[in-house]
Amino acid sequence: MTKLRFLFLLAFIEGASVMACELLGAKMISPYFGSSLYVWAAVLGITLFGLMCGYYIGGYISEKYKREDLVYWILILAGAFLAIMPYTSQWIMSKNIDMDIRWGSTLSLLIFMFPPLIFMGMTSPVIINMINTKVDETGKSAGSVYAISTLGGIVSTFLVGFYLLPEFGIKWPCFMFGFLLAILPLVALVKLKSNKALLLLLPFFFALKGNLVKPIHNNANVSLLAESEGIYGQVRVYDFPFYTEQKGEKMARGLVVNNTLQSILDRDSLDYNLWDWSILFPSAASIYPKGSSMLLMGLGGGMLYHQFHRLGFNIDVVELDERIKDAAIHHFSIPANASIVVDDARHVINTSKKKYDVIVLDLFFNETPPSQVPTIESFTKLKSMLNKNGMVLMNFYGFTNGEKGRAARSVIKTFEAVGFQTTLLPTPEPEEGRNLIICASLEKPDWSKISYTEPSRFQITSSNIQQFILDKTQLSIQDAEILTDEKPALEKMYADAAAVWRRTQIEIWLKNIMQTDIDLMK
């Protein structure tokens, strides 16, 4: 292989490793700090900052140090930092877990993702300087190196997202790309008799040893039953003790996405869940008779599915992540023949030809609802999908007042702009800990027909329903926006509320898991 081809190969591997580092780094941070707008801004900002610094330093040292081995040392260092990134990330994030999400995520990324990126950013300028032989060919050389590097990034984006991450998790892909970055430069240095470079193999031995250690899945009363890493993040199923005011302490089975509890069911009776707020959904829907048609968007661990099934509804389900569908069937007693479509909720809304009596939106990507669903265009289509006297039930976080409640007020305003009547059913906790069920109906609901009960749970009836309905005269929606596809502002409005939710999850869940020996990263 000629020297030019060898350098182009190194540029390709470096470009592939940059995108792998960014994708894997984002998945590392999600179980600790979530995937809100703040976190994604931190990931993208640190990625660009690392590359910017690398480009500048690489350009400077390529002129100052005219050495053939310079790029080899840079790539080996980049590979070493990338290989140990799963371990440096867990170390720093466990230290920063009590920080504000914005600053905690940013500082963590600076510690574990910035170092490999700065060395990878240094690579291209150094390679360009090495292959330049004439001043008038500089542009051609730079274009070729950046094109080949970008091609590597394209390949690794699909490879990591579609295959390596789902199949191997996070640790092994980090090791693979780190080793790939380092091995060819290491061989080249050995040929140049730079045997000191062999000392840089130590981080790879450390990472390999950590990868080969069998993970602990059980600790005291907490058991990890299943885990998966994928493009949508980490999905896990746990058994653990859980206390509720209604039922006392029970052994629970929970679906956990990026260390956010999505569903909690009674382990010994998986048809019943342990979250008190969920009783609002079937209570509101029970005004419809047995045999009513329902579209449930967001399966999770099947909490709502089991409740609606007890009402005798004919249920179609939409779930974005096939791993969650599989977990619901294998660990949460959802029938294998249930009508479940793996698809994006907005795509189903846009293309569905069916009509329903009830449509349920229980849609969250970790702690954030997808902004493409609560828009006037989407709600208009939902309205056309309802039978006469139909209803949309939407699960939302509980803030309704102040700046944190502006997102909820905007969703309500958007529903009403389409012609829905809205009834608000918050759970009885304070705003920062409650859920808000938005009932959007074509006509005023007949609450006298409520008929739903569960063992050892409070009951909502026609006589006490008014106790659960929020007085909308207390809300001012003047500062709320009608949400549109053209201006998807929901995620920005929701960012502070999402940060509160993530903080709550850290306190009630993540810190408890961190006290066990269960590894937080596959």
Buried (B, 14 or more C-beta within 10 A) or exposed (E): EEEEEEBBBBBBBBBBBBBBBBBBBBBBBBBBBBBBBBBBBBBEEBBEBBBEBBBBBBBEBBEEEEBEBBBBBBBBBBBBBBBBBBBBBBBBBBEBBEBBBBEBBBBBBBBBBBBBBBBBBBBBBBBBBBBBEEEEEBEEBBEBBBBBBBBBBEBBBEBBBEEBBBEBBBBBBBBBBBBBBBBBBBEBBEEEEBEEBEEBBEBBEBBBEBBEEEEEBEBEEBBBBBBBBBEBBBBBBBBBEBEBEEBEEBBBBBBBBBBBBBBBBBBEEBBBBBBBBBBBBBBBBBBBEEEBBBBBBBBBBBBBBBBBBBBEBBBBBBBBBBBBBBBBBEBBBBEEEBEBBBBBBBEBBEEBEEBBBBBBBBBBBBBBBBBBBBBBBBBBBBBEBBBEBBBBBBBBBBBBEEEBBBBBBBBBBBBBBBEBBBBBBBBEEEBBBBBBBBBBBBEEBEBEEBBBBBEEBBEBBEEEBEEBEBEBEEBEBEEBBBBBEEEBBBBEBBBBBBBBBBBBBBEEBBEEBBEBEBBBBB
